[in-house]
Amino acid sequence: MLISYFDFLYNFDKKIQSLISRTNNISNNIVVVEIDDKTLEDGSLWRFPFDRKYYAPIVNYFKKEWAAIIAFDLIFTEKSNYTSDKIFWASIKNAWNVIIWSYINLDNWKKLHFQKSIFDKDLLSTWFLSPIVNKKNHVVYSIFPFANVWGSIIDHFSISILKEYYKYIYNWKINIFNNKYDNDFYYISNKKKIPFAREWSKEILINFINSDNNNLRFRKFSFIDIYNEWLAWKKTIPFDFKDKIILIWASAKGIKDIFYTPNWIEPWVYIHANMINTVLKNSYIKYFNKYIEYILLLLLIILSVYFNLSRSWYVLLLNNIAISIIFLLIFPILIITFTNSILNYPIELLVGLILSLAISNTVKYFIENQNKIKLNKALSEYVSKDVAREILSWEWNVNLDWENQNIAILFSDIEWFTSISEKFSPEELVSFLREYLSHMSDIIMDEKWFINKYEWDAIMALWGVFWEDKNKSYNICIAALKQQEALKELNKIWSKRWFSEIKARIGMHMWDAITWNIWSAWRKMEYTALWDSVNLASRLEWVNKFYWTFICASEDIYNAERENFEFRYLDKIKVKWKEVAVKIYELLWKKWEVSKKRMEIKKEFEKAVDLYLNREFKKAKLIFSKLLIEWDNAWKMYLDMCEIYLKNPPWDDWNGVATMTWK
């Protein structure tokens, strides 16, 4: 597939394939002899590359031990010391079962140059061969069993070893084939054939040993130990080398050759060992039918898209878990278990799953987005855009039962509205209310919350009812101030049409309330808030008329926002039908934005209130009498009370609490 042309995805495919197909079946007939650090540190053989006479004792030793094959993963292409070459040649000729490398170089970028061994002329009973490996990005996954060099077919090193090994095992009674293959198999004898991974590639996949398992290791020995064993002429290594394939190579630091496999770095000789082991243990693996795999991938995408279009979160969750387990785990395991095959493109299954999510989400967006826009627009006519957006989100759950919540409540009402409305015709009244309520409602909506109901000119709004809002007290104060400012601008327009000035009173409170849906099942529903806190907010709106104020806030609002806004203490009152007295405050403006003159009046007023509460009515009256300022009329109530108490002093346990006898 096209995605496999990306190197990182190609390599990821191979890693997954290797993890799935890694074998735990290891042959005991493969032995590795390493020219390791121990060999070099011994010093007996001088330095690497060794004089070739030192290889003769190794060959002689394994000849004596009746090893099946002695294969050198070392290249002997140039003459060195004639005497040493002769000694080595004699041991090879005597052993008859030695395999030696040859290799292929690129010559002028066009011609292949086949470098033969110096021992070729001696016509050894086993041929030497070319190191042809299927590699991409220096990672070895498989081998090609043969190569065509100058019209000559040459077996891969491991294939040549296997051919000679089966000759030995069957006592030369089998027919060995050179370059015999069909669409499915490479034949190395009339008794042995190796399956190709796929027809068109003619490659053989290496089923690598799971080297993470410490018990799965090819048996290995140090070169110097074998050398010393031969010199000692006595058996000190407790191992039977009879009928074993001996692979000799260099593993010491600086001289070893290593390659990447799909999951780890492997010395070159162990790639041969793994290939030989794959054949000896018949642990072949092939690629699954790619056309069936295409259909599978298409089916995965269709199923995933279909189920991902569901609006139910648990259907989405279960669908993706089920599809992931079936396609990414169960199916690959079944394939390797029952067909000994691996998927061609395992990473594409994962990419297909991700792609299906992207497709389904895109479809959802285009199909559902228009309806959602319409619904959001409709909801925004009743609640703020923030609330509408939250309601339409996946996270919001509609709760039709009651809840006890800490909320902020605002009531607003036009002063003397009944008298004002009598001056209007029906058309004018509707036009006026529409304009007034539109401006006031927009401010509430902009400050994040919910208009619960309208009663003619009156508005009831709630903050913090749908989810926890840590800024509800701040937002309600901002909304109240903005409403008063907007009313000033509207009065400039209305004064030219109908009357000189409209005033609105606002009451605010923050406390626990019962929020719930009042309803007649399947016929009528209304979401609202109830309890004493709602009643108090309503009373505070009405209390404004006695103090000639326009924004009256409870002590809870004051305590929450006194660092952000300037308040003026008004009184401690008992509203009708309530026994508990509450402190009330007038919201003036934002902190640090109140004029110096207003702050002076505020301080004088609060000073006079303190004198009033301390029964110093004469001094209090003197200060209240001086506060004849246009914006400040709260003094009027206190001035009247001072005159009353100067004539008729209050009772001894009087605490200054004013009791409201009206609602």
N, C-alpha and C positions, 0 to 999 in steps of 0.2 A: 504493500500500500504506500501511497505518497508520503504518509507521515513517517515511515521508516527511513526516508531519505535524510531526515534530520538525525545527525549523528548521536545526540544525547538520547533521543527516543529509541533509536536502533539499539544502542548499548543497553538501555533500560529493558527493552524487550528481551535481550539475551540474558540479562541478569535474572529476570523473572523465570525464563525458560530453564535456566540452570538450577535455580532454587527448587523448581518443581521436579526436575528430572534427575537430580543428583542421586547417585547410587550409594548404597551401603554394602554392596556385594564386591568383595575384593579377592583377587586370585593370590594364592600363596606361591605361585610359580614365577613371580616377578621379583628380582633382587636388584638393588641399585648399589653400585660401588662408587663412592664419592672421593674425588681428589679434594679433600677438605682442608680446613685450617690446620687440623691435627697433622695431616700429611706434610704440609709445608713447614710447620714448626719443628717437625722431627729432624729435618736437615739431611737425612740419609740420601735423598734423591737429588740433592742440590736445589735447584730452583726450577720453577715452571716456565716454559714447557720442558719436560724432562727429556733427558737422553732416551731414545727409543728402546735401548736395551733394557730399561727398567720396566717396560711393559711386558717383556717376554716372560718374566716369572709369574705375572698375573695370568697370562694366557695358559701357561703350563699348569698353574695351580688348578684352574677351573677345568682344564682338560683332565687332570688327574681326578677331580671330584665328579666327573661325568656330568658337567653342566650341559644343558641342551643347546643353548645359543650363547655366544659371547659377542656382545654388540658394543662397539666404541662410539660414544657420542662425542668424538674428537676427530679432527680432520688431519689426515696425513697425506698431503699432496706434494710436498717438496722433500728432496733428499737432505739428510743431515750427515752425520758420521756414517761412512759406508759400512764399517764393522758393526755399528749399532743397528743400522737398518737390516743388515744380514741376519743378526741375532733375532730381531723382532720378526723378520720374514720367516725364519725357520720355525719359530714357535707357532706362527699363524698356519703355515703349511702343515705342521704336525697336528694341529688341533682340528683342522678341516671345517670348523663350525663358527668361524669369526666373520662378523659383518662390520664393514668400515664405511664411513661417510664419503660421499662426493657432494659437490654443491654446484649451484647454477648462479652465474653472474650476468648482469646486463652489459652488453658490449656495444658501445656507440648508440645506446638507447633503442636499438632495433633488434640486434641479434642476441640470441641466448648463447652463452658460452658455458659449456659443460666441462668442469674441472674434474678430471679423474684422479684416482689414487695412484701413487707410485707402485703399489703392489698389484695393479691391474694385470700386468704382464704375466703374473704368476698363475692366472686362471684359478683363483680360489673357488672352492665349491659353492660359495655364496656370493651373490652380487652386491655391490655397493650402489648407492642411490642418491636421489636428490631430495633436499629438505623443502618440500612444497607444502605450504600451510595456508589455509583460508584465513586471512586476517582482515580486520577493519579497525582502524584507529589503534593498531598494535594490540588488539585483543584477539586471542585465539579461541574459536568456537568449534571448529571442525577441521577436517583434512580432505584434500582431494587424493584419492588412492593412487593416482598415477599422473604423469605429465608426458606430453609429447615434446621431446627435445631433438631437434634436427631430424625428425621423422622416426626417432626411436622412442618407444614407450618405456618409461622408467617408473618403477614403483616407489611409493613413499617409503621412507626408512622403516616405519613401524609395520607397513604391509609386507616389506621384504623380510623382516624378522619373523612375522607370523607365518609366511610361506615356508621358511626354513624350519620353523618350529614344528609345523604340522607334518613336514617330511620326516622329521626326527621322531615324532610321536607315533606316526603310523609306519615307522621303519621303512620309509622310502617306497611304500606300497600304494601311494596315491598319485594321481596325476595333478601336477601343479600347472595352473593356467596363468599365462601372461596376457594382461589386457583383455580379459574376457568379461563382458558385462552386457546387461540389457537395460531396460528402462527402470528396473527396480533394484537390481543387485549387482555387486561386483564379485566375481567368482575368483577365489584364490586357489581352489582345488576342486576336485569332483566331490569332495565331502564338506566343503566349507564355502559359504557365500555370505557377503556382508550387505545389508540393505542400505540403499541410498536414503538420505534424509528426505529428499524430494526428487522427482524425476528430472526436472529441468536443470538442477544444479550439479548433479553427480558428486555431491559432497557426502561425507560420512560424519555425523555428529559424534563428538566425544562426550561420553557420559562420565563426567568427572567424579572422582571419589569425594565424598563428603569429608573434607579434611578438618572440619570443626570437631569431628569425633576423634578423640585421642586414640581410640582403639583401632581406627582405620588408617593405617600407615603402611606403605610399601616397606618391605624389609630392606634395610640399608646397612652397609659396612664401610669402614674407612679404607681407602686404598693402601695406606701404610700398614694396616693390620693384616691385610691379605698378603702384602709383599713380605712382611716379617714372618708370616705363617709359612710361606714357601721356603724362606731361608732357614727356618728352624727345623724343617723336615719332621715336624710332629704336629699332631692334631690338637690345636688349642681353642679353635672356634667351634662352639657346640651347635653347629647348624649343618644340615644336610643340603648340599648344593646340587644334588643329583636331579636331572631333568628340569633345572631352573633356567629361565631366561635372565642372563646377566647383562645389565646396562651399566657401562662405565662412563663417567663424565666428571667435569670439574665443578666443584661447589664452593671453593674457597673465595673469600672476599676479593673482589677485583678481577677475578678470572671466570667467574661463573656467568652463564647466559640465562637471563630470566625473561619471561613474557607474562603479559596480563591474560588471565582467563576471565570469564564473566563475573567471578565473585572474589577472586584473590590473585595475588602474584604467584606464579608457579615457575620453578626452574624448568628449563627446556626439556630435560630428560624425563621429567615427570609428566609432561604432555604426551610423550611417547608411551610412557608407562600406563597412563590413563587410557590411551587409545588401544593399546594391547589388551589391557584389562577389559575394556568394553567388548572386545571380540571373544576373549577367553571365557568370559562369564555370560556371553550372549545377552548383555544388558543394552541392547540397541534402542535407540529412540529415533522417531521420525517426526516430521511435521504433519500436523493434521491437515485434512483436505481444506485448502484455502477458500474454495467456493462455498462450502458449507459454513466456513467461518465468516464469510461476508454476509451470508443469510442470517447467521446468528447475531452478528453485529447490528444488522438492520432491524432484526426483531427486538434486540435490546433497546435500541433507540425508540422504536414505535411504542413498545410497552411502557418504557419510562416516561415518554412524553404523554401518553394517554393517562397514566395514573397521576402524573405530576400536575395535571390540569385540575385535579380535585381541589376543593377549597378546604377540605378537612385536614388539619395539621397532622393528625395521627395516621390518616391514609397516606399522606406524603411520607411520613417517617417510616411506617411499616413497608411501604412500597420500595423506597430506596434501600432499606436494609435487606429486604427479601431479594431484590434484583441484584444487589452487590454480592450477597452470599451465593446466589445461584450461579451467576455468570462469572464472578471473579474467583470463586473458591470451589464450589461443588463441581461445576462443569469441567474446569481444568483437571481436577483430581480424578474424575471419572474417566476422562480421556486418557490420562497417563496410566491409569490402573487397568483399563480394559482394552485399550488399543495400543499402549506403549508409544503414544504420540504426544507431542506438545503443540500448543497453539502457535501459529505463525506470528500473530500480532497481539500478545496479551495486553500490552500497554494501550492498544487501541480500544479494548473493551472498556478500560477505565476512562479514556478520552471520550468514548461514545456515551458513557454514562453522564459525564460532565456536559457533553454537547447536548444531550437530551434535556438536561436541566435548563441549559441556556435557551433551547428552542421552546420548551414549555413555558418558561417565564416570559419569553418574548411574545408568545401567543396569548398568554394571560394578559400581558400588558395591553396588546392591541384590542383584544376582545372585551376585556373587563374595564379598561381604563375609561372608556367613554361613559359606561354606566356609572362608574365610580365618580367621575367628574360631575355627572348630573345629580347623583345622590349627595355628593359633598356640597353642591350648590344649594340643593333643597334643604339639607341639614343646617347650612350656614344661615338660613333665614330664621332659624329657631335658636341656635346656639352659636358661640363664637367659632371662628375658623379653626382655632386650636383644638377645641372640643370636638368639632366635626372630624378633623383629621385623626384624632385619637380614637374616636368611635369606629372609624373606617379602617383603622390599623388592625393587624392580626393579633396584637397583644391585648386589645381591650375586650373584656368580657362583660356582657350586659347582665346586671344583677337585678332581678325583679323583686327580690326580698328587701327588707329594711336593713339599714345600717346605722350605727351610731358613729358619727364623724365630727371632727373638729372643723368647722367651716366659718367663713366670714359672710355676713348678711348685710345687704344694703336695701333700705327703703327710701324712695324719693316721691315727693308729691308737690303739686303746684299750690302755692298759697292762694286761698280764696277762689279756688277753681269754680266752685258752683256759681258764685256771683259773676265771674268772668264769662262762663259759658252762656249765661243768659243773654249776653250782648251779641252773640253770634247767631247767624243763620245756620241751619244744619250743614250746608255746604262749607261755610267758613269754619265751623267747628271741626269738621273732619279734616279740612286742609291744615288748620292750626295743629291739631293733635298729630297728624301725620308728620308734619315738619318737626315738631318738638320731640316726639318719641323717636324719630329717626336719628336725630343728632345725639340724644341721650343714650340710645341703644348702641349706636356705633362706638361710643366711648367705652361702654361696658365691654363690648365685644373685643375692642382693641386691647383692653386690659385683661384679656385672657379668660373671661368667664361667661357665665350662663344666666340669661334672663329667664327667671322662673315664671313670671306672669305679669300681665298688664291688667290694671283695673282703672279704666278711663285714663286719667293722667298719671296715675300711680304706677311705679315700677318696683318689682321685687327681684333682686339679683343675688346670686350665690357664687361664692368663690371656694374652691377646694372640695367640690362634691363628687367629682368623677375619679380623681386620683389625688394623692397627697401633694399639696402645693405649699412649699415653704415660704413663698412670697405673697401669700394671699392677703395678709394684712397691709403690705406695701401697695399691692395692686388696687385694693379697695380704696385706700386713701387717695391715690393718684386719680382714680376714676371719679371720686367725689369732687376733687379740686377742678378737674378738667370739665366736669359738668357745669360747675358754677362759672367758669371762664367762658364756656361755649354759650351759656345763657346770656351773658353780657353782650356778646356779639349778635345773638339773635334779637335781643331787645332793641338794638339799633335799627334792625330791619322792621320789626313789628311795630315800633313806635310810629313809623310812617304809614302803617296800614290800619292798625286797630287801636292800640292803647300805648300808654307810656312805658310800662315796665311789668315784666313777669318775674316772680320770685319762686324758687323751688326750695323746699326743705328736705334735708337728707339725714337719716339716722343710720348709724353703723354699729355693729357688734360682732364679736368673734368668740364663739364658745361651742360646746358640743350640741349637736342637733340630730334628730332622727331624719334621715333621708330615705325616701322610698317611693314606690310607684303606687299611687292611688288609682284603682281601676275597677271597671266592670269587665269581667273576663271576655275578651275577644270583641269588645264593643267600644270602650273608651278608657284611655289611660292618661294619667298626668303625673309627671315626676315633680316632687316638691320636697320641702323641708318643714318639719314641725318641731315644737317643743318650746320651753320657756325662752331659749335664746332668740328664737324667731319673734316671739311676742315682744321681747325687750327691744329688739331692733326697730320693730314697728312703733313702739311707744316713744323711742328716742326721736324718731322723725316728727312725731306730734309735739314732743316736749319743746322743740325749737321755738314754737310760737310764744312760750312764756318767757324765754330768755332773749327773744328778738335775734336769734342766731339762725344760721342756715345749714351748718354741718355739725351735728351732735354725735360724738363718739363715746363708746363705753370705755371703762377703765382698762379692759383687756386690749382694745385697739391702742389705747395710749401707751400701755406698758410695752407692747410689741414694737411700736414705731416712734417712740419719743426721741430716739437718736437720729431719725431721718426727717421728722416733721416737727413743726412748732404747734403745741396745743396750749389752750388756756383752760385752766380749771374753772368750771361753772358752779357745780353744786353737788350735794349728795342727796339723792331723792329716793322715794318709794313710788313706783308706778302703781296704778290702780290694780287692786286684787293681788298685790305682791307684798310680802312682809319684810323681805330682805332689801336693805337700802343699797344703792349703787352710786358710785361716783361717775359724774359725766363731765366731758370735756368738749370744748369747741376746737375743731381742726382749723388752724389759721392758714398755714402755707408750709412749703418745704423749709427744712432747717437751713439757716444761713441766708435765706432769701427774703426774710421778713424785714420790713423797713425799721430803721432805728426808732421812728416815731411810734410805730405799732408796738414795738417791744417795750417802750416806756409805758404806754397805756396798759399793756398786758400786766406789767409789774405793778402798776398802781392799782389796777383792778384786783389782782390777787392779794395785794396788801390790804385793801379794803375788805375783801372776803374774810381774811384772817381776823381782822378787827370785829367783823360781824359775828363770826363764830365764837369769839371771846367775849361777846355781849357788850362790846364797846360800840354801841349803835350810833352814838353821836359822832365819834371820830370817823366811823365808816361812812355815815351819811355825808359828811363833809367831803370825803374823797369821791364818793359816787356822784355827788352834785357837780364836781369839777369835770367829770368824764362826759361832757356834752359834745361828743364827737360824732360826726355823721355815721361813720361805719360801725360805731360801738354803741349798741342799745341795751346790752345785757344789764347795764347799771339800773335800768328802770325798775326791774322787778325787785332788786335789792333795795333801791331807794324807797320804794313803797313799803317793803317789809321793815326797814329801819324806822320809818315814821310810825308804823303800827306798834312795833315793840317799844318805842320810846313812850308811847301813850299807855300801852298795856304790856308790861314786861312779861317775857315767856316764863313758863313754869320752871321749877328748880332743876329738873332732870332734862331739860331741853338740850338737844344735841345738834341742832342746826339742820336736821334732816327735813326736807320739804316733801310733803305727801301730796301726790297728784290724785285728785278726786275725779278726774276725767280720763277717758281712755286715750 
